[in-house]
Amino acid sequence: MPWTDNGALAAPLHAGEANMLNTMPRVLSLIPPMTQLNTPYPSTAYLTGFLRSRQIPAQQADLALALVLRLFSPAGLQAMHARIDAMPHQQRSAQVQEFMAQFPRYLATIGPVIGFLQGRDSTVAHRICSRQFLPEGSRFASLDVYVDPDDPEGGDPLSGPLVHWASRTVPVIWPRSI
């Protein structure tokens, strides 16, 4: 941009420069995939809020969460199942074999579990507490130490052990050997 001798902005040289003055930068802040889901990164939210407070159009997206929600959905589980089904049996780990054996239960419960973990459906809480609703793989073996004999349902069903149990279902169905 040309400047006058007194420091003022001179008229643009051509139409493209005039459009630059009217075009506000747009910012998209991304959280990359494969980051820890249980530890949200607040930096993008803070940065987006700051930019918006300065009237700069800004958006944020969590690609880690988007990836997990796509994988841990009925369609994502069916794609995993098809991929595993094509593998030779001798290449499947014990966890993958357990996933395949309990696949119908994983498929039936993944929607309600994700809804519960996102706070959209608390009605599934008591079914999760029953320890009959979720498919329980090897990672559930350690849960018996969390059960208080005086309060086997873990107190408030929407916090504490219940969220821990529900969140254990999601990693259990992630076949690491695919």
N, C-alpha and C positions, 0 to 999 in steps of 0.2 A: 504494500500500500504506500502510496506517496504521501509525504508529510509536507506541510507548509513551513516557512521559516520560523513562525511563532509556535510550532509544535502541534498545530491543529491538523486534523486529518483532511487531506485534500480530496477532491472528487475522484472516484475510482477511474482507473484508466480504461476499463472495459466492463461489460456486463457481468462477466464471471466474478470479478472482484466485488461487485455490488451484491451478488448472491451470497458471497462468503460472509458479508456483514449480517445478513438476515438468517443465516443458517447456524443454529445452535448445535454444538457437538452433542452427540448422543452417546451414552456410556452403558455398556453391558458388563457387569461384574459376574464372573463365573467361579463356582466352586468346582474343582475338577473331579472327575469320577474316581472311585476307589479310595476316597478319604474316609476317615472314621465317621460312621453315621451317629454314634452315640455322643459325639463331641462336636456340636455344630460350630462352624467357624463364623464368628460374629463380624469379622472384618468386612465382608461384602455388604452386610446390612448397615454397618456404620458408615462405610464409604458411600453407599447408595443414598442413605439419609442425608449425609452432609451435602452431596451433590444436589439433591433435590431441594435442600434448604437454600441453595444458591441459584435456584431456578434452572438447573441443568437437567435435562431429561435423562433419567438413569433408571435402569432395571437391573435385577439380579436373578440369577438362575443357579440352582443347585444340581449339577449334573450327577453328583454321587447319588443323591436321593432319587433322581429320575431314573438312573440305571437300575438301582435296587427295586424300585417300584415296577419297572418293566420286567425284570427277571422274576420277582416274587409276585407274580400275578398268575391267574389260570393259564393264560397263553404262554407266559414265560416258563412255567412248570411243564407244560406239555411239550415245549420245544426242548427242554432239558431231558425229559423222559425219552423223546424220540432219539436224541443224540446218544444217550446212554444205551438205549435199546440196540443201537447199531454197533456198540462196542462188543468185543469178545468178552465172555463171562469172566475169563481168567484175568482180565485187566481191570476189573471193577474192585474197588476197595470195599472193606466191610461197611463203611458208611454209605457208599453208593448202593450196595446191595440192600441195605436197610431202607434207603429211600425208595428203591424200586418196589420192595415188598409192601411198603406202606403208602405208595403213591396215591391210591384213591383217597386216603384220609388227608394227605397233604393237599391234594387238589380241592377237596371239600372244605378245608379249613383255612386256606391261605387268604381268601377274601375277608372273612370275619376277623382273622388275626391282624391283618394289616389295618383294617378299619378300627379295631380296638387300639392298636399302637399309635394310630394317628389321632385318637380322641374322637373319632366320628361315630363309634358304636360301643357304648358301654354295656349294652345288653348281653354281650357275650362273656362278661366278666365271671359270672357264676359258673358258666360251663367250663371256662378255663380252670377255675379253682377246683373243679371236680377231679382233675387229673385223668379224666376219661375222654375228654374232647380232643385234645391235641395228640398227634402222633408223637411218641416219646422215643427218641433215639438214644444213643449212648451218652450224649451230653446231659441228659436228664438224671442220670444216676446220682450225681452229686446233690440234687435238690432235696433229698431226704434229710440232709443236715440242716436245711433251712426251715423245716417244718417244726413249729412249736407245738408240743403235745397238748398244751392248754388252749391253743388257738390254731387248729390245723388248717384253717383257711387263710391264715396270714393277716388277720386284721382287716383293714379297709381293702375291699376287693379291687379297688381301682388304683392301688399303689403297692409299693413294696414287692413282696414275692410274686404277685400276679404279673406285674409288668415284666419282671425278670423271667418268669416262666414263658410268657408269650414271646418275648424277644429271643428266647433260646430256640424257638421253633424255626425262625427264619434262618439262622446260620446252620441248623441241622440239615436243612434241605439243600444246602449249597454243596453239591458234590465236588469236592476239591480235586478229584482225579480226572475230571472231564478235560 
